């Protein structure tokens, strides 16, 4: 139970802490410009309401969805939050913390269910419409159901507070008031219950304790002081500023996120509130009018003659009790909080380059994944079709050959990398896009998808994590997969071509794909654009030109053409391709092509490859690519 509460608190913290700056900005604007503020300004005070009602809940909702499912989850979470904002008249802080994660979970489940059934070229269309439809449905549900539920809770709390007051158990009213304040119901209770009662009492005796039940800054002050002394990381660093806004500015909402980070701190503010009210009643304290905002300055200004000591004592006692209890909880979880802060700093660390291996150059970006935890590696390129599929196939075969059969290696397009990918391998020219798409992962960037040291890096991770390659179970190694009939036709294997420029060679491969009915004409320009962006030369004298992601819609069916240039085609000053393999991939059919290419690039001897470069018999190449 305790562990579950800690996880819940950390989850709430992950939603709240990134937005503390927005709360502070709102607190300053409120403290400065409202009519009772330090420098009242009618125009600037107009910011207060929209920020409290719209900005803060929307930020919380977005962050809640993002925690669950990245930026895409955040967008749907924010849409869902809009429904509950419109559905109520009070700032929907807690409602956002409910609807934001629900939005993230909903879109994540949809993507997991649909990721294998989206037709090629329709990914962006499906992604945009699914987010819009799911977000819209959740917004309507929040407006229709969650909003009315929160309104009912507000009415119920107000009635309960009234009943406690009527029963003469005034100190116990804080057991409801303090949790209700955290739910942003402070104004409803203060102005709906305490102000009318206080006005009546003040007319009779010249002051009222009711004016100070909700406005006492002591309980929140104790929490913030405890964070300032015993907290860690961002919470500790931001707490002193929050103390000023809360205590002198009277903006109690500033401490609510700090309590929500550790729900157990509700006990601290409840105890502080009870202590403050008890002190007021015992020492006959009270105010002559409501303190708005609830700052210490406003309380002193509204203090009745002869009640200064009682009111100061009530604030101090409430702060002292709240501080004592808060300190116990914060100290108890300091170690876990410190580990979390360390992990956050590691995740945000700047890119660190790794030494290049003799045949390739790779770079790894923090955070690094422990070897024993590696379960899912993603290869990513622009289209998720050619280069990344080949690299994934090559790495998968090496891992399986060494006995690591429980590690999943798949290829994806940038923009569709799963959020549970632990390591992402992408071309160095795609580094920023890949990192933005999967910030949770360790990133390895390469110059060449197949001729690189990625396996060496992964192998070191596995060994460093105490993972030894399993003993072979005697089963057969994964073999090449035969191509489906029609993907490579004998007439599409052309040998003995004269040397041309790489652009002409790519265009010739595209023309053959077009003439064979695999692609539409527009696909050819996409092949050339792909080459201009990132070279499709994969090493071992082989290049695999294919279209960029934007032209996948022009693929009619999966097809392959093989064109042999005995004298070679220059792809760069260092790289000469003798085999140009033009690929048009639709769906997953092309994976068999990639598996065979991986076999060729890794396992064929130099003599076999040299024969492939110079043979005058197309059947030799046809068998090489179709029989694996």
Secondary structure, 3 states (H helix, E strand, C coil): CHHHHHHHHHHHHHHHHHHHHHHHHHHHHHHHHCCCCCCCCCCCCHHHHHHHHHHHHHHHHHHHHHHHHHHHHHHHHHHHHHHHHHCCCCCCHHHHHHHHHHHHHHHHHHHHHHCCCCCCCCHHHHHHHHHHHHHHHHHHHHHHHHHHHHHHHHHHHHHHHHHHHHCCCHHHHHHHHHHHHHCCCHHHHHHHHHHHHHHHHHHHHCCEHHHHCCCCCHHHHHHHHHHHHHCCHHHHHHHHHHHHHHHCCCCCHHHHHHHHHCCCHHHHHHHHHHHHHHHHHHHCCCECCCCCCCCHHHHHHHECCCCHHHHHHHHHHHHHHHHHHHHHHHHHCHHHHHHHHHHHHHHCCCCECCCCCCCCCEEEECCCCCHHHCCEEEEEECCCCCHHHHHHHHHHHHHHHCCCCCCEEEEEECCCCCCCCCEEEEEHHHHHHHHHHCCCCEEEEECCCCCCCHHHHHHHHHHHCCCCCCCCCCCCCCCCCCCCCCCEEEEEEECCCCCCCHHHHHHHHHHHHHHCCCECCHHHHHHHHHHHHCCCEEECCEECCECCHHHHHHECCCEEEEEEEEEEEECCCCCEEEEEEEEECCCCCCHHHHHHHHHHHHHCCHHHHHHHHHCCCHHHHHHHHHHC
